[in-house]
Amino acid sequence: MEEGSTRFREEPGTDMRPVAAGGMTFVKACDMLELVRHTVIRSPLRSMPVLDQVTARPAELDYISGMGTEQYHEPPGELGQDIRTFARMAASLQEEAEAIGWYEQRIALERDPQAKAIMRDAQQEEFKHFAMALEFLSRKKPKWQAVLKEVLFKPGAIVEHGEEGEEAEKKA
């Protein structure tokens, strides 16, 4: 059995409960986990559901029950599809910015010229993704677009352009 996979076993005096390969049992009963296990979001790094660090139960249950998640600060079920898409794109923008910063650090320390060139190429891809996500979001928010048009790609004092952007936002 793969590490991190889930199997079921009968424990004396209890219901059937899912048991991780290492023998750790979940807090929730098997039937509850089985109900949601095919619909929950799984961590991309492992096959086990992400556990809430406070309750030691699958964090996906909060998503299904309507509580917030790391991506959403409000119950996702109460948000429209357009808002959920916007939230995903905002999260993507943040992730792309983080990746650009990580590559910047790696490039600064890398001594091998070929490795550095590969990292620069990968960072350029992140720039492209960042720009596309920013453009998508700005098209959804005309006031943002007004500010961006006043601030981005202009020579001179960035702070002054920011103030001009605030004025443009008021007019948009």
Helices and strands as residue ranges (DSSP letters): E 6-10, E 16-20, H 30-37, H 60-65, G 76-78, H 81-109, H 113-140, H 142-151, H 158-171
